């Protein structure tokens, strides 16, 4: 899953069915990027916070695969084991590629 950030529109979900590389891409300056309920500025300049519920809902809207919810939950469980979720477990930290 890739979240595309830009200064000309809200974050967009790309490759929703690819659950092995959650990250964000930014085509310009991260400081100028627009954010919404899916994606917020992260704990440092190299990461963003992605809302797990919004990400799941948006992914389900694009992926027609009955195993998707289970695979998505496995991705989030992996992120939790790595310490990439916030204290509430509602947001996952994702690195930004430029």
Biopython code that builds the backbone (N, CA, C, O; Angstrom):
import numpy as np
from Bio.PDB.StructureBuilder import StructureBuilder

atoms = [
    (1, "UNK", "N", (0.849, -1.171, 0.000)),
    (1, "UNK", "CA", (0.000, 0.000, 0.000)),
    (1, "UNK", "C", (0.892, 1.230, 0.000)),
    (1, "UNK", "O", (1.889, 1.310, 0.718)),
    (2, "UNK", "N", (0.508, 2.156, -0.807)),
    (2, "UNK", "CA", (1.257, 3.396, -0.906)),
    (2, "UNK", "C", (0.276, 4.551, -0.739)),
    (2, "UNK", "O", (-0.789, 4.573, -1.356)),
    (3, "UNK", "N", (0.649, 5.497, 0.095)),
    (3, "UNK", "CA", (-0.135, 6.718, 0.250)),
    (3, "UNK", "C", (0.656, 7.819, -0.439)),
    (3, "UNK", "O", (1.792, 8.114, -0.069)),
    (4, "UNK", "N", (0.032, 8.425, -1.455)),
    (4, "UNK", "CA", (0.685, 9.491, -2.209)),
    (4, "UNK", "C", (0.326, 10.840, -1.598)),
    (4, "UNK", "O", (-0.847, 11.172, -1.431)),
    (5, "UNK", "N", (1.356, 11.608, -1.272)),
    (5, "UNK", "CA", (1.180, 12.941, -0.709)),
    (5, "UNK", "C", (1.562, 13.983, -1.737)),
    (5, "UNK", "O", (2.522, 13.807, -2.488)),
    (6, "UNK", "N", (0.808, 15.067, -1.769)),
    (6, "UNK", "CA", (1.147, 16.190, -2.643)),
    (6, "UNK", "C", (0.549, 17.457, -2.061)),
    (6, "UNK", "O", (-0.223, 17.421, -1.104)),
    (7, "UNK", "N", (0.922, 18.575, -2.659)),
    (7, "UNK", "CA", (0.381, 19.851, -2.189)),
    (7, "UNK", "C", (-0.860, 20.273, -2.961)),
    (7, "UNK", "O", (-1.447, 21.315, -2.672)),
    (8, "UNK", "N", (-1.264, 19.469, -3.944)),
    (8, "UNK", "CA", (-2.413, 19.868, -4.755)),
    (8, "UNK", "C", (-3.667, 19.029, -4.527)),
    (8, "UNK", "O", (-4.630, 19.140, -5.286)),
    (9, "UNK", "N", (-3.667, 18.211, -3.513)),
    (9, "UNK", "CA", (-4.845, 17.409, -3.214)),
    (9, "UNK", "C", (-4.617, 16.557, -1.984)),
    (9, "UNK", "O", (-3.493, 16.452, -1.494)),
    (10, "UNK", "N", (-5.690, 15.944, -1.480)),
    (10, "UNK", "CA", (-5.551, 15.103, -0.288)),
    (10, "UNK", "C", (-4.753, 13.832, -0.602)),
    (10, "UNK", "O", (-4.557, 13.500, -1.770)),
    (11, "UNK", "N", (-4.301, 13.134, 0.416)),
    (11, "UNK", "CA", (-3.568, 11.882, 0.196)),
    (11, "UNK", "C", (-4.398, 10.895, -0.619)),
    (11, "UNK", "O", (-5.617, 10.812, -0.469)),
    (12, "UNK", "N", (-3.712, 10.151, -1.483)),
    (12, "UNK", "CA", (-4.364, 9.144, -2.325)),
    (12, "UNK", "C", (-3.775, 7.779, -2.001)),
    (12, "UNK", "O", (-2.573, 7.645, -1.768)),
    (13, "UNK", "N", (-4.635, 6.773, -1.988)),
    (13, "UNK", "CA", (-4.186, 5.408, -1.777)),
    (13, "UNK", "C", (-3.873, 4.772, -3.125)),
    (13, "UNK", "O", (-4.725, 4.736, -4.013)),
    (14, "UNK", "N", (-2.660, 4.274, -3.274)),
    (14, "UNK", "CA", (-2.221, 3.586, -4.478)),
    (14, "UNK", "C", (-1.883, 2.141, -4.124)),
    (14, "UNK", "O", (-1.497, 1.856, -2.991)),
    (15, "UNK", "N", (-2.022, 1.250, -5.062)),
    (15, "UNK", "CA", (-1.673, -0.160, -4.886)),
    (15, "UNK", "C", (-2.273, -0.735, -3.603)),
    (15, "UNK", "O", (-1.564, -1.306, -2.774)),
    (16, "UNK", "N", (-3.579, -0.576, -3.453)),
    (16, "UNK", "CA", (-4.278, -1.000, -2.243)),
    (16, "UNK", "C", (-4.163, -2.493, -1.973)),
    (16, "UNK", "O", (-4.247, -2.922, -0.822)),
    (17, "UNK", "N", (-3.972, -3.287, -3.019)),
    (17, "UNK", "CA", (-3.895, -4.730, -2.828)),
    (17, "UNK", "C", (-2.491, -5.218, -2.482)),
    (17, "UNK", "O", (-2.297, -6.403, -2.209)),
    (18, "UNK", "N", (-1.533, -4.336, -2.491)),
    (18, "UNK", "CA", (-0.154, -4.707, -2.160)),
    (18, "UNK", "C", (0.079, -4.432, -0.676)),
    (18, "UNK", "O", (0.246, -3.282, -0.270)),
    (19, "UNK", "N", (0.090, -5.475, 0.117)),
    (19, "UNK", "CA", (0.148, -5.332, 1.561)),
    (19, "UNK", "C", (1.527, -5.641, 2.138)),
    (19, "UNK", "O", (1.660, -5.862, 3.342)),
    (20, "UNK", "N", (2.539, -5.659, 1.300)),
    (20, "UNK", "CA", (3.880, -5.994, 1.783)),
    (20, "UNK", "C", (4.805, -4.794, 1.896)),
    (20, "UNK", "O", (5.939, -4.944, 2.351)),
    (21, "UNK", "N", (4.361, -3.615, 1.500)),
    (21, "UNK", "CA", (5.215, -2.431, 1.566)),
    (21, "UNK", "C", (4.402, -1.176, 1.834)),
    (21, "UNK", "O", (4.201, -0.359, 0.935)),
    (22, "UNK", "N", (3.944, -1.023, 3.043)),
    (22, "UNK", "CA", (3.206, 0.189, 3.392)),
    (22, "UNK", "C", (4.192, 1.338, 3.544)),
    (22, "UNK", "O", (5.120, 1.273, 4.350)),
    (23, "UNK", "N", (3.980, 2.387, 2.764)),
    (23, "UNK", "CA", (4.807, 3.583, 2.869)),
    (23, "UNK", "C", (4.092, 4.744, 2.182)),
    (23, "UNK", "O", (3.043, 4.571, 1.561)),
    (24, "UNK", "N", (4.681, 5.919, 2.306)),
    (24, "UNK", "CA", (4.146, 7.105, 1.640)),
    (24, "UNK", "C", (5.161, 7.591, 0.620)),
    (24, "UNK", "O", (6.367, 7.416, 0.794)),
    (25, "UNK", "N", (4.665, 8.197, -0.437)),
    (25, "UNK", "CA", (5.529, 8.862, -1.411)),
    (25, "UNK", "C", (5.093, 10.319, -1.470)),
    (25, "UNK", "O", (3.909, 10.636, -1.350)),
    (26, "UNK", "N", (6.060, 11.187, -1.653)),
    (26, "UNK", "CA", (5.759, 12.612, -1.711)),
    (26, "UNK", "C", (6.448, 13.198, -2.931)),
    (26, "UNK", "O", (7.659, 13.061, -3.105)),
    (27, "UNK", "N", (5.666, 13.846, -3.765)),
    (27, "UNK", "CA", (6.214, 14.397, -5.000)),
    (27, "UNK", "C", (6.841, 15.765, -4.810)),
    (27, "UNK", "O", (7.562, 16.237, -5.690)),
    (28, "UNK", "N", (6.588, 16.405, -3.697)),
    (28, "UNK", "CA", (7.151, 17.729, -3.411)),
    (28, "UNK", "C", (7.686, 17.764, -1.999)),
    (28, "UNK", "O", (8.181, 16.763, -1.481)),
    (29, "UNK", "N", (7.585, 18.910, -1.390)),
    (29, "UNK", "CA", (8.028, 19.069, -0.008)),
    (29, "UNK", "C", (6.960, 18.527, 0.944)),
    (29, "UNK", "O", (5.784, 18.867, 0.818)),
    (30, "UNK", "N", (7.363, 17.699, 1.880)),
    (30, "UNK", "CA", (6.420, 17.145, 2.846)),
    (30, "UNK", "C", (5.760, 18.263, 3.644)),
    (30, "UNK", "O", (4.582, 18.164, 3.988)),
    (31, "UNK", "N", (6.487, 19.303, 3.936)),
    (31, "UNK", "CA", (5.924, 20.415, 4.707)),
    (31, "UNK", "C", (4.776, 21.110, 3.970)),
    (31, "UNK", "O", (3.954, 21.775, 4.601)),
    (32, "UNK", "N", (4.710, 20.967, 2.654)),
    (32, "UNK", "CA", (3.648, 21.586, 1.863)),
    (32, "UNK", "C", (2.518, 20.607, 1.537)),
    (32, "UNK", "O", (1.501, 21.004, 0.967)),
    (33, "UNK", "N", (2.689, 19.335, 1.894)),
    (33, "UNK", "CA", (1.697, 18.310, 1.554)),
    (33, "UNK", "C", (0.391, 18.560, 2.294)),
    (33, "UNK", "O", (0.370, 19.073, 3.414)),
    (34, "UNK", "N", (-0.697, 18.181, 1.631)),
    (34, "UNK", "CA", (-2.019, 18.263, 2.260)),
    (34, "UNK", "C", (-2.286, 16.953, 2.978)),
    (34, "UNK", "O", (-1.928, 15.883, 2.484)),
    (35, "UNK", "N", (-2.911, 17.035, 4.139)),
    (35, "UNK", "CA", (-3.231, 15.857, 4.936)),
    (35, "UNK", "C", (-4.731, 15.788, 5.171)),
    (35, "UNK", "O", (-5.441, 16.776, 4.986)),
    (36, "UNK", "N", (-5.212, 14.620, 5.577)),
    (36, "UNK", "CA", (-6.627, 14.440, 5.896)),
    (36, "UNK", "C", (-6.754, 13.347, 6.951)),
    (36, "UNK", "O", (-5.788, 13.047, 7.652)),
    (37, "UNK", "N", (-7.951, 12.744, 7.069)),
    (37, "UNK", "CA", (-8.169, 11.721, 8.089)),
    (37, "UNK", "C", (-7.371, 10.443, 7.825)),
    (37, "UNK", "O", (-7.156, 9.662, 8.751)),
    (38, "UNK", "N", (-6.933, 10.214, 6.604)),
    (38, "UNK", "CA", (-6.119, 9.038, 6.293)),
    (38, "UNK", "C", (-4.687, 9.216, 6.773)),
    (38, "UNK", "O", (-4.113, 8.301, 7.364)),
    (39, "UNK", "N", (-4.122, 10.352, 6.533)),
    (39, "UNK", "CA", (-2.697, 10.554, 6.746)),
    (39, "UNK", "C", (-2.420, 11.901, 7.408)),
    (39, "UNK", "O", (-2.950, 12.934, 7.000)),
    (40, "UNK", "N", (-1.582, 11.864, 8.434)),
    (40, "UNK", "CA", (-1.212, 13.059, 9.188)),
    (40, "UNK", "C", (0.307, 13.137, 9.297)),
    (40, "UNK", "O", (0.988, 12.126, 9.126)),
    (41, "UNK", "N", (0.848, 14.321, 9.580)),
    (41, "UNK", "CA", (2.295, 14.415, 9.781)),
    (41, "UNK", "C", (2.744, 13.428, 10.857)),
    (41, "UNK", "O", (2.023, 13.161, 11.819)),
    (42, "UNK", "N", (3.928, 12.904, 10.674)),
    (42, "UNK", "CA", (4.415, 11.868, 11.573)),
    (42, "UNK", "C", (5.209, 12.366, 12.754)),
    (42, "UNK", "O", (5.287, 13.567, 13.015)),
    (43, "UNK", "N", (5.799, 11.422, 13.466)),
    (43, "UNK", "CA", (6.554, 11.757, 14.668)),
    (43, "UNK", "C", (7.896, 12.420, 14.361)),
    (43, "UNK", "O", (8.551, 12.954, 15.256)),
    (44, "UNK", "N", (8.295, 12.382, 13.099)),
    (44, "UNK", "CA", (9.543, 13.005, 12.659)),
    (44, "UNK", "C", (9.420, 13.307, 11.163)),
    (44, "UNK", "O", (8.457, 12.870, 10.532)),
    (45, "UNK", "N", (10.366, 14.040, 10.584)),
    (45, "UNK", "CA", (10.245, 14.444, 9.175)),
    (45, "UNK", "C", (10.319, 13.292, 8.162)),
    (45, "UNK", "O", (10.001, 13.489, 6.989)),
    (46, "UNK", "N", (10.722, 12.122, 8.585)),
    (46, "UNK", "CA", (10.872, 10.984, 7.667)),
    (46, "UNK", "C", (9.675, 10.039, 7.664)),
    (46, "UNK", "O", (9.663, 9.062, 6.915)),
    (47, "UNK", "N", (8.658, 10.320, 8.503)),
    (47, "UNK", "CA", (7.513, 9.423, 8.644)),
    (47, "UNK", "C", (6.198, 10.188, 8.681)),
    (47, "UNK", "O", (6.163, 11.386, 8.964)),
    (48, "UNK", "N", (5.131, 9.480, 8.391)),
    (48, "UNK", "CA", (3.769, 9.984, 8.558)),
    (48, "UNK", "C", (2.998, 8.991, 9.410)),
    (48, "UNK", "O", (3.391, 7.833, 9.550)),
    (49, "UNK", "N", (1.898, 9.458, 9.976)),
    (49, "UNK", "CA", (0.959, 8.588, 10.665)),
    (49, "UNK", "C", (-0.191, 8.291, 9.711)),
    (49, "UNK", "O", (-0.766, 9.205, 9.121)),
    (50, "UNK", "N", (-0.519, 7.032, 9.563)),
    (50, "UNK", "CA", (-1.647, 6.623, 8.717)),
    (50, "UNK", "C", (-2.704, 5.988, 9.617)),
    (50, "UNK", "O", (-2.408, 5.079, 10.392)),
    (51, "UNK", "N", (-3.922, 6.471, 9.507)),
    (51, "UNK", "CA", (-5.024, 5.958, 10.310)),
    (51, "UNK", "C", (-5.403, 4.559, 9.832)),
    (51, "UNK", "O", (-5.763, 4.368, 8.670)),
    (52, "UNK", "N", (-5.319, 3.589, 10.733)),
    (52, "UNK", "CA", (-5.547, 2.182, 10.371)),
    (52, "UNK", "C", (-6.965, 1.967, 9.865)),
    (52, "UNK", "O", (-7.158, 1.288, 8.856)),
    (53, "UNK", "N", (-7.964, 2.530, 10.544)),
    (53, "UNK", "CA", (-9.357, 2.344, 10.122)),
    (53, "UNK", "C", (-9.641, 2.941, 8.760)),
    (53, "UNK", "O", (-10.301, 2.316, 7.930)),
    (54, "UNK", "N", (-9.146, 4.145, 8.524)),
    (54, "UNK", "CA", (-9.338, 4.786, 7.216)),
    (54, "UNK", "C", (-8.624, 4.016, 6.121)),
    (54, "UNK", "O", (-9.148, 3.857, 5.018)),
    (55, "UNK", "N", (-7.436, 3.542, 6.426)),
    (55, "UNK", "CA", (-6.671, 2.778, 5.444)),
    (55, "UNK", "C", (-7.398, 1.490, 5.073)),
    (55, "UNK", "O", (-7.491, 1.132, 3.899)),
    (56, "UNK", "N", (-7.905, 0.810, 6.074)),
    (56, "UNK", "CA", (-8.644, -0.442, 5.837)),
    (56, "UNK", "C", (-9.886, -0.166, 4.988)),
    (56, "UNK", "O", (-10.143, -0.869, 4.011)),
    (57, "UNK", "N", (-10.650, 0.851, 5.363)),
    (57, "UNK", "CA", (-11.871, 1.175, 4.626)),
    (57, "UNK", "C", (-11.585, 1.542, 3.176)),
    (57, "UNK", "O", (-12.285, 1.095, 2.267)),
    (58, "UNK", "N", (-10.563, 2.350, 2.962)),
    (58, "UNK", "CA", (-10.228, 2.744, 1.585)),
    (58, "UNK", "C", (-9.735, 1.548, 0.784)),
    (58, "UNK", "O", (-10.059, 1.409, -0.396)),
    (59, "UNK", "N", (-8.963, 0.696, 1.415)),
    (59, "UNK", "CA", (-8.497, -0.497, 0.728)),
    (59, "UNK", "C", (-9.649, -1.406, 0.333)),
    (59, "UNK", "O", (-9.688, -1.921, -0.784)),
    (60, "UNK", "N", (-10.585, -1.601, 1.249)),
    (60, "UNK", "CA", (-11.750, -2.451, 0.952)),
    (60, "UNK", "C", (-12.570, -1.899, -0.206)),
    (60, "UNK", "O", (-13.201, -2.666, -0.934)),
    (61, "UNK", "N", (-12.571, -0.589, -0.387)),
    (61, "UNK", "CA", (-13.316, 0.018, -1.484)),
    (61, "UNK", "C", (-12.687, -0.284, -2.841)),
    (61, "UNK", "O", (-13.367, -0.220, -3.865)),
    (62, "UNK", "N", (-11.392, -0.614, -2.859)),
    (62, "UNK", "CA", (-10.689, -0.838, -4.124)),
    (62, "UNK", "C", (-10.368, -2.289, -4.424)),
    (62, "UNK", "O", (-10.196, -2.651, -5.588)),
    (63, "UNK", "N", (-10.283, -3.117, -3.413)),
    (63, "UNK", "CA", (-9.815, -4.488, -3.605)),
    (63, "UNK", "C", (-10.987, -5.457, -3.525)),
    (63, "UNK", "O", (-11.729, -5.467, -2.543)),
    (64, "UNK", "N", (-11.147, -6.266, -4.560)),
    (64, "UNK", "CA", (-12.197, -7.274, -4.600)),
    (64, "UNK", "C", (-11.558, -8.640, -4.344)),
    (64, "UNK", "O", (-11.344, -9.421, -5.270)),
    (65, "UNK", "N", (-11.262, -8.910, -3.088)),
    (65, "UNK", "CA", (-10.595, -10.152, -2.692)),
    (65, "UNK", "C", (-11.127, -10.535, -1.322)),
    (65, "UNK", "O", (-10.946, -9.783, -0.364)),
    (66, "UNK", "N", (-11.776, -11.681, -1.204)),
    (66, "UNK", "CA", (-12.352, -12.068, 0.088)),
    (66, "UNK", "C", (-11.306, -12.273, 1.190)),
    (66, "UNK", "O", (-11.652, -12.258, 2.372)),
    (67, "UNK", "N", (-10.053, -12.459, 0.827)),
    (67, "UNK", "CA", (-9.006, -12.644, 1.840)),
    (67, "UNK", "C", (-8.380, -11.319, 2.264)),
    (67, "UNK", "O", (-7.532, -11.287, 3.155)),
    (68, "UNK", "N", (-8.794, -10.235, 1.632)),
    (68, "UNK", "CA", (-8.178, -8.944, 1.915)),
    (68, "UNK", "C", (-8.247, -8.544, 3.396)),
    (68, "UNK", "O", (-7.221, -8.153, 3.952)),
    (69, "UNK", "N", (-9.395, -8.622, 4.051)),
    (69, "UNK", "CA", (-9.436, -8.211, 5.464)),
    (69, "UNK", "C", (-8.438, -8.988, 6.334)),
    (69, "UNK", "O", (-7.780, -8.408, 7.198)),
    (70, "UNK", "N", (-8.333, -10.272, 6.104)),
    (70, "UNK", "CA", (-7.394, -11.101, 6.870)),
    (70, "UNK", "C", (-5.947, -10.700, 6.569)),
    (70, "UNK", "O", (-5.123, -10.611, 7.479)),
    (71, "UNK", "N", (-5.646, -10.464, 5.313)),
    (71, "UNK", "CA", (-4.285, -10.058, 4.941)),
    (71, "UNK", "C", (-3.961, -8.665, 5.480)),
    (71, "UNK", "O", (-2.839, -8.416, 5.919)),
    (72, "UNK", "N", (-4.932, -7.766, 5.448)),
    (72, "UNK", "CA", (-4.732, -6.432, 5.995)),
    (72, "UNK", "C", (-4.439, -6.525, 7.492)),
    (72, "UNK", "O", (-3.503, -5.895, 7.984)),
    (73, "UNK", "N", (-5.239, -7.310, 8.216)),
    (73, "UNK", "CA", (-5.030, -7.464, 9.654)),
    (73, "UNK", "C", (-3.652, -8.050, 9.951)),
    (73, "UNK", "O", (-3.023, -7.677, 10.941)),
    (74, "UNK", "N", (-3.181, -8.959, 9.108)),
    (74, "UNK", "CA", (-1.841, -9.533, 9.284)),
    (74, "UNK", "C", (-0.772, -8.455, 9.091)),
    (74, "UNK", "O", (0.227, -8.441, 9.811)),
    (75, "UNK", "N", (-0.969, -7.564, 8.138)),
    (75, "UNK", "CA", (-0.021, -6.475, 7.918)),
    (75, "UNK", "C", (0.051, -5.579, 9.150)),
    (75, "UNK", "O", (1.139, -5.198, 9.581)),
    (76, "UNK", "N", (-1.099, -5.244, 9.715)),
    (76, "UNK", "CA", (-1.133, -4.380, 10.899)),
    (76, "UNK", "C", (-0.545, -5.112, 12.111)),
    (76, "UNK", "O", (0.136, -4.492, 12.928)),
    (77, "UNK", "N", (-0.794, -6.404, 12.238)),
    (77, "UNK", "CA", (-0.198, -7.174, 13.332)),
    (77, "UNK", "C", (1.328, -7.172, 13.226)),
    (77, "UNK", "O", (2.026, -7.070, 14.235)),
    (78, "UNK", "N", (1.833, -7.284, 12.015)),
    (78, "UNK", "CA", (3.280, -7.215, 11.792)),
    (78, "UNK", "C", (3.812, -5.843, 12.216)),
    (78, "UNK", "O", (4.838, -5.755, 12.890)),
    (79, "UNK", "N", (3.118, -4.785, 11.825)),
    (79, "UNK", "CA", (3.525, -3.431, 12.207)),
    (79, "UNK", "C", (3.515, -3.280, 13.727)),
    (79, "UNK", "O", (4.385, -2.618, 14.294)),
    (80, "UNK", "N", (2.545, -3.884, 14.375)),
    (80, "UNK", "CA", (2.476, -3.803, 15.834)),
    (80, "UNK", "C", (3.678, -4.508, 16.467)),
    (80, "UNK", "O", (4.278, -3.990, 17.409)),
    (81, "UNK", "N", (4.026, -5.676, 15.954)),
    (81, "UNK", "CA", (5.187, -6.402, 16.486)),
    (81, "UNK", "C", (6.474, -5.612, 16.314)),
    (81, "UNK", "O", (7.387, -5.716, 17.133)),
    (82, "UNK", "N", (6.546, -4.829, 15.258)),
    (82, "UNK", "CA", (7.733, -4.017, 14.999)),
    (82, "UNK", "C", (7.741, -2.705, 15.781)),
    (82, "UNK", "O", (8.740, -1.986, 15.773)),
    (83, "UNK", "N", (6.637, -2.387, 16.456)),
    (83, "UNK", "CA", (6.557, -1.151, 17.222)),
    (83, "UNK", "C", (6.197, 0.061, 16.394)),
    (83, "UNK", "O", (6.544, 1.184, 16.759)),
    (84, "UNK", "N", (5.503, -0.146, 15.277)),
    (84, "UNK", "CA", (5.182, 0.936, 14.362)),
    (84, "UNK", "C", (3.793, 1.525, 14.571)),
    (84, "UNK", "O", (3.392, 2.419, 13.825)),
    (85, "UNK", "N", (3.050, 1.049, 15.565)),
    (85, "UNK", "CA", (1.733, 1.623, 15.859)),
    (85, "UNK", "C", (1.868, 2.654, 16.979)),
    (85, "UNK", "O", (2.778, 2.576, 17.804)),
    (86, "UNK", "N", (0.949, 3.617, 16.992)),
    (86, "UNK", "CA", (0.965, 4.577, 18.088)),
    (86, "UNK", "C", (0.457, 3.894, 19.354)),
    (86, "UNK", "O", (0.072, 2.725, 19.327)),
    (87, "UNK", "N", (0.458, 4.626, 20.454)),
    (87, "UNK", "CA", (0.098, 4.051, 21.750)),
    (87, "UNK", "C", (-1.322, 3.487, 21.770)),
    (87, "UNK", "O", (-1.587, 2.516, 22.479)),
    (88, "UNK", "N", (-2.234, 4.080, 21.005)),
    (88, "UNK", "CA", (-3.624, 3.610, 20.954)),
    (88, "UNK", "C", (-3.831, 2.487, 19.946)),
    (88, "UNK", "O", (-4.882, 1.847, 19.941)),
    (89, "UNK", "N", (-2.848, 2.243, 19.100)),
    (89, "UNK", "CA", (-2.980, 1.225, 18.067)),
    (89, "UNK", "C", (-3.895, 1.649, 16.932)),
    (89, "UNK", "O", (-4.350, 0.808, 16.156)),
    (90, "UNK", "N", (-4.172, 2.949, 16.824)),
    (90, "UNK", "CA", (-5.081, 3.436, 15.789)),
    (90, "UNK", "C", (-4.360, 4.000, 14.576)),
    (90, "UNK", "O", (-4.962, 4.184, 13.518)),
    (91, "UNK", "N", (-3.067, 4.274, 14.731)),
    (91, "UNK", "CA", (-2.294, 4.816, 13.615)),
    (91, "UNK", "C", (-1.014, 4.010, 13.447)),
    (91, "UNK", "O", (-0.420, 3.544, 14.419)),
    (92, "UNK", "N", (-0.609, 3.859, 12.206)),
    (92, "UNK", "CA", (0.629, 3.154, 11.896)),
    (92, "UNK", "C", (1.619, 4.151, 11.305)),
    (92, "UNK", "O", (1.265, 4.994, 10.480)),
    (93, "UNK", "N", (2.860, 4.034, 11.744)),
    (93, "UNK", "CA", (3.918, 4.917, 11.231)),
    (93, "UNK", "C", (4.413, 4.351, 9.907)),
    (93, "UNK", "O", (4.662, 3.151, 9.794)),
    (94, "UNK", "N", (4.554, 5.209, 8.916)),
    (94, "UNK", "CA", (5.045, 4.791, 7.604)),
    (94, "UNK", "C", (6.139, 5.753, 7.150)),
    (94, "UNK", "O", (6.039, 6.965, 7.338)),
    (95, "UNK", "N", (7.184, 5.187, 6.551)),
    (95, "UNK", "CA", (8.265, 6.044, 6.064)),
    (95, "UNK", "C", (7.856, 6.738, 4.777)),
    (95, "UNK", "O", (6.969, 6.281, 4.056)),
    (96, "UNK", "N", (8.517, 7.845, 4.509)),
    (96, "UNK", "CA", (8.232, 8.643, 3.313)),
    (96, "UNK", "C", (9.346, 8.456, 2.312)),
    (96, "UNK", "O", (10.519, 8.642, 2.639)),
    (97, "UNK", "N", (8.994, 8.092, 1.106)),
    (97, "UNK", "CA", (9.942, 8.051, -0.001)),
    (97, "UNK", "C", (9.727, 9.291, -0.838)),
    (97, "UNK", "O", (8.595, 9.702, -1.091)),
    (98, "UNK", "N", (10.826, 9.878, -1.262)),
    (98, "UNK", "CA", (10.743, 11.098, -2.079)),
    (98, "UNK", "C", (11.176, 10.806, -3.483)),
    (98, "UNK", "O", (11.178, 11.703, -4.327)),
]
sb = StructureBuilder()
sb.init_structure("model")
sb.init_model(0)
sb.init_chain("A")
sb.init_seg("    ")
for serial, (resi, resn, name, xyz) in enumerate(atoms, 1):
    if name == "N":
        sb.init_residue(resn, " ", resi, " ")
    sb.init_atom(name, np.array(xyz, "f"), 0.0, 1.0, " ", f" {name:<3s}", serial, name[0])
structure = sb.get_structure()
